[in-house]
Amino acid sequence: MMLDGWMDRLLASEARHALLLVSIQLHPLLSGSPPAGSAEAAVALLLMPDSLAHQHGVARLANLHRPVRGMADTAQEALSNALRWGRAAVGQIGGAWQTGLDTTQAGALQQVATRTGTTIESMELDRTVGHAGGAAAWLAVACGAASLTASAAPQLVMVGQGASVDCAVLKRPGAARGAAAVDISRRESR
């Protein structure tokens, strides 16, 4: 919800500023293997208001809409609100990037899609690359943003954190105004 707080501060004042976010997850190993099901990741995101990106001619990779937090047992409500705030219908979502979700939480996305007669391809990062700890949420945002191309449909990010779920929509630049611009300077995972 750091992103939500940053957006609130931007709305509360006339000052517009960029935010460089760097998140790294490493394991303290001298020899041996990292814990099972884990991943090491380093993510750097440059976040700035859409107007500031335009003013300075910053090439943008994606627009990230305000995240919505909900309780894990009502993940469908958080997902529905995120889609509304991102001005996207579930049928428009091209893919979902998920981390920290249990089976029930991950199933909320598919239940919403099934009710509308659509299918959303989900990338469960914890299963495919391993859980990236403190960098996991930002890795999901970076992967979703990197997957956007000129013809790509909006992407969804869903992050489970204990009893809560955060959902946000990513769109191509120009697809929506009023979102934070995201520029990925570097993304690594192993």
URSUL-V708700 format. One record per residue. N is the residue number from 1. PSI is psi in whole degrees, -180 to 180 (* if undefined). Layout:
n=[N/N]
psi=[PSI/PSI]
//
This chain:
n=[1/2/3/4/5/6/7/8/9/10/11/12/13/14/15/16/17/18/19/20/21/22/23/24/25/26/27/28/29/30/31/32/33/34/35/36/37/38/39/40/41/42/43/44/45/46/47/48/49/50/51/52/53/54/55/56/57/58/59/60/61/62/63/64/65/66/67/68/69/70/71/72/73/74/75/76/77/78/79/80/81/82/83/84/85/86/87/88/89/90/91/92/93/94/95/96/97/98/99/100/101/102/103/104/105/106/107/108/109/110/111/112/113/114/115/116/117/118/119/120/121/122/123/124/125/126/127/128/129/130/131/132/133/134/135/136/137/138/139/140/141/142/143/144/145/146/147/148/149/150/151/152/153/154/155/156/157/158/159/160/161/162/163/164/165/166/167/168/169/170/171/172/173/174/175/176/177/178/179/180/181/182/183/184/185/186/187/188/189/190]
psi=[5/-38/-42/-44/-41/-43/-39/-43/-35/-41/-28/-14/163/-19/129/130/157/161/120/118/125/126/129/137/113/156/135/85/131/-32/158/-166/153/164/145/138/10/167/154/138/150/127/135/126/136/113/135/153/148/-43/-38/-39/-44/-44/-39/6/34/124/125/144/-35/159/125/120/158/132/157/130/136/168/148/-35/-7/40/-31/-36/-45/-42/-46/-41/-39/-41/-41/-47/-32/4/52/141/152/-34/-15/-16/126/-24/161/136/116/143/147/13/141/179/-41/-46/-44/-34/-22/-40/-47/-33/-43/-43/-43/-40/-26/3/22/169/135/125/121/136/108/97/-35/-35/-37/-38/-16/159/127/23/-131/-19/-3/-47/-44/-31/-41/-42/-46/-42/-43/-44/-41/-24/-12/129/-179/-29/4/144/161/151/155/141/128/123/121/135/90/-121/4/161/132/135/141/154/138/134/161/149/140/-16/-22/143/158/9/170/138/144/127/124/113/-37/140/129/147/153/*]
//
